[in-house]
Amino acid sequence: MKAYEINTYEGSTIVFAETRGKARTVAMHTAIGEDVGFLEFDVHRAPQFDSCYRGHHEMDWTDPKDRLTLVKAGWYCSGDFECDSKNCCAKDYCLRYEREEEYQDA
């Protein structure tokens, strides 16, 4: 399976599929794709996430292993997920957490 980054006006996600077209189909069944037309998805290969495929069609932000991988790649909490940075498994790599710490220290 190949990893694809999917972007919409609702947000972004990583899905796994055999082709770009199949990635669009998978994306239609994600939280960010429910109200998006097939051709409205911005789809890009994300080979850095290929090795993250573990039988699921989408990386799961609530899974600590997936979250850590995504945060190390520059992703951070937004949208439906309230940031609990103090207890986050990826806080040591999170730019948002670093900014919050700097803001509190100022």
Secondary structure, 3 states (H helix, E strand, C coil): CEEEEEEECCEEEEEEECCHHHHHHHHCCCCCCCCCCHHHCEEEECHHHHHHCCCCCECCCCCHHHHHHHHHCCCCCCCCCCCCHHHCCCHHHCHHHHHHHHHHHC
